[in-house]
Amino acid sequence: MIAPTPPLRLGTRGSPLALTQANMVADAIRAAHGAAAPEIEIVPIRTSGDRIQDRALAEVGGKALWTKELDRALLGGEIDFAVHSMKDVETHRPATIAIAALLPRADVRDRLIGAESVAALPQGARIGTSSPRRSAQLRALRPDVEIVLFRGNVATRLAKLAAGEAEATLLAAAGLDRLGQAVGHAIPIETMLPAPAQGAVGVEARADDGRVLALLGPIDHAPTRRAVEAERALLAALGADCRSPVAALAREDGGLWTLAAELLDEAGSARVSDAIALSEADAPARLAARLLDRAPARVRALFTGP
C-alpha cells in the first residue's frame, strides 16, 4: 500500500491578518492546481515582533523580528514555505531562501481612522503609529500633531484608539480590507506615498526546493513582482533600514512603468521626492542616487547608499 503524501506545511505568523493571508495563499494554490494540488497545513509560528509590543522595531532588531523565526523553521525543515506581508520583509534575504511567489497586490494606500483626512485632524491631535515613514509624512503635513507609539495587530491598534490613547491612527488599507474592516478613510497616494511593497503578500521557500518552487510558480503575479522588486531594489540602493523614513511605489499606466519615491528626515521637516521610468537601465539605483544627491544632509544621514 502506498503511504499518503504528507501535507505541505505553510508557516505564518499567528495574527488574524497573517492567517487570512496564509489561507489566501493556500486557496491560490488550490485554484492553480485543481485536483493535483497537495494538502496544505497552515502552521502558525509566534515571532519576536508579536511578542515585543512596547517598543519600536528599530529599537529591538528591525524587520527581522517578523521573519527570523519563520526563516529558522523554513531552513530547519519544520515548514515547507512561509507567507509574509512583503513590506515587513528585510531588503537583504539569505541566499538559501527565495521569494517564490507574490499574490496580486491589493490597495497600496494608508487608511486614516479617526478623521476624514489629515487636514481634518484636530489641532495637536495624538496619532498612533510605530512607522518612521508615517510619522515623518504626518509631521510634514501637520507639524502640530503628536506621534504616540502604537504596536500590535490590527485589532490591538483599533482597541487602543477606542480606549482614547490617540485621536487617530493609520493602517494599511489592504490589511483592513482582507479582514473585512470597513473603517477609516483612504489617504490619496498624492498626499502620502505608501511604504515599499505595501499591499503585497509574498511566499518564500527554500531556494533548492524544486518541488515547492514549481508548485508556487503558477500563483506568482508578474505585475506585482515587477513593482515589488523595483521598490525593494530602491531600498537596497538607498541602504535603507527600518529607521529610514522612505516611501516608494512602482506602477504601470498606459504601458509605462514608473517608480516614485520620497525620503524624509524623522521630523518631517525636510523631504525630497522624484520618479523615474523603469525602462531606464538600473532605474532603482539611479533614482536612489538622484534622491540622495538632492537630499539635505539630515535626510542623507538616515541612509547609507551612495
Salt bridges, closest charged atoms under 4 A:
ASP27 OD1 - ARG30 NH1 2.94
ASP50 OD1 - ARG13 NH2 2.73
ASP54 OD1 - ARG55 NE 3.28
GLU69 OE2 - ARG51 NH2 3.16
ASP71 OD1 - ARG93 NH2 2.65
ASP80 OD2 - ARG9 NE 3.11
ASP80 OD1 - ARG206 NH2 3.70
ASP88 OD1 - LYS87 NZ 3.63
GLU90 OE1 - ARG93 NH1 3.35
ASP107 OD2 - ARG109 NH2 2.93
ASP110 OD2 - ARG133 NH1 2.67
ASP110 OD1 - ARG134 NH2 2.73
ASP144 OD2 - ARG142 NH2 2.80
GLU167 OE2 - ARG126 NH2 2.57
ASP177 OD1 - ARG111 NH2 2.77
GLU204 OE1 - HIS84 NE2 3.33
GLU204 OE1 - ARG93 NH2 2.67
ASP209 OD2 - ARG206 NH2 3.25
ASP220 OD2 - ARG225 NE 2.77
GLU229 OE2 - ARG225 NH1 2.98
GLU231 OE1 - ARG105 NH2 2.89
ASP241 OD2 - ARG243 NH1 3.71
GLU262 OE2 - ARG271 NH2 2.46
ASP265 OD2 - ARG298 NE 2.99
ASP274 OD2 - ARG290 NE 3.16
ASP274 OD2 - ARG294 NH1 3.34
GLU280 OE1 - ARG286 NH1 2.88
